[in-house]
Amino acid sequence: MKQQVTRLSPHQNGKIVAVLMAVTSLVFVVPAVLVSNTFGDKENALPLFMVLLLPIVYLILTYLMTAVGCFVYNFAAKFVGGIEFEAQAKLE
């Protein structure tokens, strides 16, 4: 049975994607910057507060961009229809 996604919740989707990006930045970006600061050029090293600020900036910007993307999708879906997918109930 084909179904369409007619609306995406900007706030809920923004929250979950933003948290995922913030956690990802903690796991990948922060260690990379710390290694770069430790072994790289000392004159171009990022200050420690910037390293701690990166996940927060990722969180805020990702939330905003996801919310905007959901608003655009919701607007466009009114005119051209939503994303279409086929679902099948799994019988056990």
Residue, then its C-alpha position, 0 to 999 in steps of 0.5 A: m500500500k502506497q502512503q505519502v508523508t504530507r507533513l514533517s514536524p519542524h520542532q520534533n525533527g529539528k530537536i532529534v537531528a540537532v542532538l544527533m549532530a551535537v553528539t556526533s561532533l563530540v565524538f568526531v570533531v572535538p577529538a580531531v580539533l584537540v589532536s590538531n591543537t596538540f600536534g599542529d601549528k601552535e599559532n593557528a590552534l583553536p582556543l579551548f572554549m571554541v572546542l567546547l563551543l563547537p557542539i553547541v553551535y552544531l546543535i543550534l545551526t542544525y536545529l534551525m536548518t532542519a526546521v527550515g527544511c521541514f517548513v519548505y517540505n510542508f509548503a511544497a507537499k501541499f502543491v506537489g504531494g509528499i514523499e511516497f513510499e510503500a509499506q507492508a504489514k509484517l505478519e507474525 
